[in-house]
Amino acid sequence: MLYEVSPFTEPTNHDDNSEEYVVKSVLGAELKDYVGSFPLINTLIKIENGTRFHSMEIAVHFIEQYVLQNNFAVFKHKSEKFLDGTCRKKVFKCDLGGRYTEKLLRPTLGKEKSKGTKKQGCMWQMNVNRRINSPIVTVMLFNNEHNHEILTDTIKFSTCYKNFTEEIMEQIEFYVVHGRCDAGTIRNLLQPKYPDHVFLTQDLGNAIQKIK
């Protein structure tokens, strides 16, 4: 299912007591009562400092769809909560953010091998905040600069897109238990249902092993 972004409007009273409807940059009002997984967004998403979302869940969905549209990946770097347990703040960073480090692998034939991480120190970052008495979430910081080339296949190899939702895992389990399907067959069955999700055979194989 596809979803088109439409502006949220609310009435305001001015000094002349005349009521006007003004467009507010609150995204996702139509999704506030949506049941199940949020739909894909097929219109161009524009986000800037001050952009507002109808809730934290909707904000996360819009941000994830935004980065997919722009062919890069992010991870949730930080999350803060109020005393009542509800989310107050989330910080998203580019998947290539952070410092480059070397990981020492097991020595092979007396030689030590090292493997570097893919981190490149990218400074792309987005912070979203919510006030305690309001569901509205606001973009408080948005650094939209990358220090690396944006490739169309970035998301295919990003670790943050390797996890499957509970709904997808239930379908994988059904195909394994009742259909005795292998990873390749399951990928062909799931891809048309979830065109925005990247299904790698290796990741499906790992999911199948968990089920077995």
Secondary structure, DSSP 8 states (H G I E B T S, - for coil): -EE----EEEEEE-TT--EEEEEE-EE-GGGTT--SS--EE-S-----TT-EESSHHHHHHHHHHHHHHTT--EEEEEEEE-TTS-EEEEEEEETT-S---EEEEEEETTEEEEEE-S------EEEEEE-TT---EEEEEEE---SS---TTGGGG-GGGS---HHHHHHHHHHHHTT---HHHHHHHHTTT-TTS---HHHHHHHHHHH-
